[in-house]
Amino acid sequence: MTNRKHNFSAGPCTLPFEVLEEAQSEFVDYQGAGMSLIEMSHRGVHFDAVADEAMKMSMEVFEVPEDFSVLFLQGGAILQFSMIPMNLLHNGQKGAYVNSGTWAKGAITDAKQYGEVYTAWDGAENNYSRMPSSDELQMQDNTRYLHITTNETIGGIRFAEWPDVDVPLIGDMSSEYMARPIPWEKFDMVYGGAQKNLGPAGMAVVFVRKSILENTNQNIGRYLRYDIHESKDSMFNTPPVFPIYMFGKVLKWMKKEGGLAAMEAKASKKSSALYNAIDQSDGYYNCPVEVASRSHMNVVFRLPSEELEKKFIAESANEGLLNLKGHRSVGGCRASIYNALPYESVTALTQFMEAFRAANS
């Protein structure tokens, strides 16, 4: 297929082309069953095998220790903003949050509805241009966890170094899932929406330490309880069938490509090429993020004027470089370079950037 565009969307994400082709070949008649997988019972033998394989593959590819469980939940990452404090905060306990930008603020806003939370560090005074160092975190007594958004999709910043604190971490990794290894010993929970790096929209992938499920709040609605989902292998209700199916295929593709180490190396290579194009443009392109905190997934940049940015976005789209407009809350440009985006797409973008600068300086 020769008319595939270069898709820099922040989500839903670019998916591996071979995964899309494989799903296409199975869509109408799954393994000779005479129907699509998404028409079958979620408790039938076909989907049971799909879900079981996806769970096993997620533990393998993410290199997850045995004392964690994986949950496939609906509601995306935003529902987790509420489920985390509802399940984990007991009377007298506090949740600490790093306010690193848009998504962290959302997590803080929702958590305040269900427990005592506080901001351990606020990036507002730096215009969310960097992540904090560990010694900047102001932790309070009786803190149950520190919540971090490991990569801010809109602001284009990430934690290059993991926080070193005396409480368990909980990480929203939506926009960099499977882009680098996770130090599991630091975390009680890791979660994220699948639509940034792992599959289509409609599912959150949650890894939770099994031991904490013994002491979660049970006075909440059943769907909101982690212990119930874990005990039912994410089959408490009808699960997000199609996202689980696609997630499993993406994981198999990632494993074939070399797993976590390969994904991290590719992310570094792609982001370095794009940041080099920005930094070597004599100031024509500007990244507002401090170098040490630059995201490897979401590269944000500005041009000399908003008019030039509009022209850049329009002309790039004409060249098949799509979804480069920055988020409406911050403006500018943004290139999301998730795992399945080929390096050739980054090359095409950097070449266009140079040509555009030459023609519009």
C-alpha positions in Angstrom: 0.0 0.0 0.0 1.7 3.2 -1.2 -0.6 5.9 0.0 -0.1 5.6 3.7 0.5 9.0 5.2 3.1 10.0 7.9 0.8 10.1 10.9 2.2 12.2 13.8 -1.1 12.1 15.8 -0.8 12.3 19.6 -3.5 9.6 19.8 -5.0 7.5 18.6 -1.6 6.4 17.5 0.0 5.1 14.4 -0.2 1.3 14.5 2.2 -1.2 12.9 1.1 -1.7 9.3 1.6 -5.5 9.4 -0.6 -5.6 12.5 -3.4 -3.7 10.6 -3.0 -6.1 7.6 -3.2 -9.1 9.9 -6.3 -7.8 11.6 -7.9 -7.0 8.3 -7.4 -10.5 7.1 -9.1 -11.9 10.2 -11.8 -9.3 10.6 -14.8 -10.9 8.8 -14.0 -14.6 9.5 -11.8 -15.1 12.6 -10.0 -18.4 12.4 -12.7 -20.1 10.3 -15.4 -19.4 12.9 -17.7 -17.8 10.3 -17.9 -14.5 12.2 -15.7 -11.7 13.4 -14.1 -11.9 16.8 -16.0 -8.8 17.9 -19.3 -10.6 17.3 -18.4 -13.5 19.5 -19.1 -14.1 23.2 -16.4 -12.7 25.3 -16.6 -15.9 27.3 -16.2 -18.2 24.3 -13.1 -20.2 23.5 -11.8 -17.9 20.8 -11.8 -14.7 22.8 -10.7 -16.5 26.0 -7.5 -17.5 24.1 -7.0 -14.0 22.8 -7.3 -12.4 26.3 -5.1 -15.0 27.9 -2.4 -14.5 25.3 -2.6 -10.7 25.7 -2.2 -11.0 29.4 0.8 -13.3 29.2 2.4 -11.3 26.4 2.0 -8.0 28.4 3.8 -9.6 31.4 6.6 -10.9 29.2 7.1 -7.9 26.9 6.9 -5.3 29.7 9.2 -7.5 31.8 6.8 -7.4 34.7 7.6 -9.2 38.0 5.3 -12.0 39.2 4.0 -10.0 42.1 2.1 -7.7 39.7 -1.2 -8.4 37.9 -2.3 -6.8 34.7 -5.9 -5.4 34.2 -7.6 -4.5 31.0 -10.2 -1.8 32.0 -12.5 0.5 30.1 -12.6 4.3 30.7 -9.0 5.0 29.6 -6.5 6.7 31.8 -8.9 9.3 33.0 -11.1 6.8 34.9 -7.9 5.8 36.7 -7.6 9.4 38.0 -10.6 8.5 40.2 -10.1 4.8 40.7 -6.6 5.3 42.3 -7.6 7.4 45.2 -10.9 5.6 45.6 -9.2 2.3 46.1 -5.9 3.3 47.8 -6.5 6.2 50.1 -7.7 5.3 53.6 -8.5 7.7 56.4 -5.4 9.6 57.5 -3.5 8.9 54.3 -2.6 11.4 51.6 -1.8 11.1 47.9 1.1 13.2 46.6 1.0 14.5 43.0 3.6 16.0 40.7 1.9 18.8 38.7 3.8 18.5 35.5 1.1 19.8 33.1 -2.3 19.1 31.6 -2.7 15.4 32.4 -1.2 15.7 35.9 -3.6 18.5 36.7 -6.5 16.3 35.6 -5.3 13.6 37.9 -5.1 16.0 40.8 -8.5 17.6 40.1 -10.2 14.2 40.1 -8.3 12.8 43.1 -9.4 15.7 45.3 -13.0 14.4 45.0 -12.1 11.1 46.8 -9.3 11.8 49.4 -6.7 14.1 50.8 -4.2 14.9 48.2 -1.4 17.6 47.8 1.0 18.8 45.2 4.5 17.7 46.0 5.9 19.9 43.2 4.3 22.4 40.8 5.7 23.1 37.4 3.4 26.1 36.8 6.1 28.5 37.8 8.4 27.1 35.0 5.5 27.1 32.5 5.7 23.3 32.6 9.0 23.3 30.7 10.7 20.6 32.8 10.3 17.8 35.3 11.5 18.1 38.9 14.6 16.5 40.5 14.0 14.2 43.5 15.3 16.8 46.0 12.6 19.3 44.8 9.8 17.0 45.8 8.2 18.2 49.1 6.8 15.0 50.6 4.5 15.1 53.7 3.9 12.6 56.5 1.3 9.8 56.0 1.7 9.9 52.2 0.4 6.7 50.6 1.9 7.2 47.2 3.4 9.7 44.8 1.6 10.0 41.5 3.6 11.0 38.4 2.8 11.5 34.8 5.9 10.1 33.4 5.5 11.8 30.0 3.2 14.9 29.4 1.8 14.5 25.9 0.8 18.1 25.5 3.8 19.8 27.0 6.4 17.4 25.6 8.3 16.7 28.8 9.2 13.5 30.6 10.9 12.2 33.6 14.4 11.3 32.4 15.3 10.1 35.9 12.8 8.3 38.1 11.9 10.0 41.4 13.8 8.7 44.4 11.3 8.9 47.3 10.4 6.8 50.4 6.8 6.0 49.2 5.6 3.9 46.3 5.2 5.5 42.9 2.1 5.4 40.8 2.7 6.3 37.2 0.5 7.4 34.3 2.5 6.2 31.4 -0.1 6.6 28.7 2.1 8.3 26.1 5.3 6.3 26.6 4.1 2.8 27.5 6.6 0.3 26.1 9.1 3.0 25.2 11.6 2.3 27.9 12.1 -0.2 30.8 10.1 0.4 34.0 11.8 0.1 37.5 9.0 -2.1 38.9 10.5 -2.1 42.4 9.7 1.6 42.7 6.0 1.3 41.7 2.8 0.0 43.2 0.9 0.7 40.0 1.5 1.7 36.4 -1.3 2.6 34.1 -2.1 4.2 30.8 -4.5 4.4 27.9 -3.7 2.0 25.1 -4.3 4.5 22.3 -0.9 6.3 22.5 1.5 3.4 21.9 -0.2 0.1 22.2 -3.4 -0.1 20.2 -6.8 1.5 19.5 -8.7 3.6 21.9 -11.0 2.1 24.4 -8.9 0.5 27.1 -6.5 1.3 29.9 -3.8 -1.2 30.7 -3.1 -1.3 34.5 -0.3 -3.1 36.2 -0.9 -3.4 40.0 1.1 -4.9 42.8 -0.9 -7.9 44.1 -0.1 -7.2 47.8 -1.9 -3.8 47.8 -5.2 -5.4 46.6 -5.5 -7.0 50.1 -6.1 -3.5 51.6 -8.2 -1.5 49.1 -11.4 0.3 49.8 -14.4 -2.0 49.2 -17.1 0.5 49.8 -17.3 1.6 46.2 -19.2 0.4 43.1 -18.0 -3.0 42.0 -16.6 -1.9 38.6 -14.4 0.6 40.4 -12.7 -2.0 42.6 -9.3 -3.3 41.4 -9.5 -6.4 43.6 -12.7 -7.5 41.7 -11.1 -7.0 38.3 -8.0 -8.9 39.4 -10.0 -11.8 40.8 -12.0 -12.1 37.5 -9.0 -11.8 35.2 -10.5 -8.5 33.8 -13.7 -10.5 32.9 -16.0 -9.0 35.6 -18.0 -7.5 32.8 -17.8 -7.5 29.0 -14.3 -6.3 28.4 -13.0 -4.1 25.6 -12.8 -6.9 23.1 -11.3 -5.2 20.0 -8.7 -3.2 21.9 -7.5 -6.3 23.7 -7.3 -8.2 20.4 -5.2 -5.5 18.8 -3.1 -4.9 21.9 -2.0 -8.5 21.8 -1.0 -8.2 18.2 1.0 -5.0 18.8 2.8 -6.7 21.7 3.8 -9.6 19.4 5.1 -7.1 16.9 7.1 -5.4 19.6 8.6 -8.7 20.7 9.6 -9.5 17.2 11.2 -6.1 16.8 13.4 -6.7 19.8 11.3 -5.8 22.8 11.8 -3.0 25.3 15.5 -2.4 24.5 14.7 -2.0 20.8 11.8 0.3 21.4 13.9 2.5 23.7 16.7 2.7 21.1 14.3 3.5 18.3 12.6 6.2 20.4 16.0 7.8 21.2 17.1 7.7 17.5 13.9 9.3 16.2 13.7 12.0 18.9 17.4 12.8 18.5 17.0 13.3 14.8 14.0 15.6 15.3 15.6 17.6 18.1 18.7 18.0 16.1 16.7 19.5 13.2 15.2 22.0 15.7 18.4 22.9 17.5 20.4 23.3 14.3 17.9 25.7 12.7 19.6 28.8 14.0 16.6 29.6 16.1 14.0 29.3 13.4 12.5 26.3 15.2 12.4 26.5 19.0 11.6 23.8 21.5 10.3 25.4 24.8 11.3 22.4 26.9 14.5 22.2 28.9 16.9 19.7 27.2 17.1 17.3 30.1 13.3 16.9 30.2 12.6 16.6 26.5 10.1 13.9 25.7 11.1 11.0 23.4 7.5 10.6 22.3 6.0 14.0 21.8 8.3 16.7 20.3 6.9 20.2 20.6 8.2 23.2 18.8 7.4 26.7 17.7 8.1 28.8 14.6 8.9 32.6 14.5 5.2 33.5 14.3 1.8 31.9 14.5 1.2 32.8 10.9 4.2 30.7 9.9 3.0 27.9 12.1 -0.3 27.8 10.3 1.5 27.8 7.0 3.8 25.1 8.1 0.9 22.9 9.3 -1.0 23.4 6.0 1.9 22.8 3.7 3.2 19.8 5.7 -0.3 18.2 5.4 -0.1 18.7 1.6 3.1 16.7 1.7 1.5 13.8 3.6 2.8 14.9 7.0 -0.3 14.8 9.2 -1.4 15.9 12.6 1.5 18.3 13.4 -0.7 21.0 15.0 0.0 21.5 18.7 -2.7 21.0 21.3 -5.2 23.8 21.3 -4.3 24.7 24.9 -0.7 25.6 24.0 -0.6 26.1 20.2 2.6 25.6 18.2 3.5 22.3 16.6 3.8 18.8 17.9 5.2 15.6 16.4 4.2 12.5 18.2 6.7 9.8 17.3 5.3 6.7 18.9 6.8 3.2 18.7 5.1 2.2 15.4 6.0 5.4 13.5 8.7 4.5 11.1 12.0 6.3 11.2 11.4 7.2 7.5 8.5 9.4 8.7 10.9 11.4 10.9 13.3 11.8 8.0 10.5 13.1 5.8 9.6 15.6 8.5 13.1 16.9 9.1 13.6 17.3 5.3 10.4 19.2 5.1 11.4 21.4 8.0 14.6 22.4 6.3 12.9 23.1 3.0 10.2 25.1 4.7 12.8 27.2 6.6 14.8 27.8 3.4 11.7 29.0 1.6 10.3 31.1 4.4 13.2 32.7 6.2 
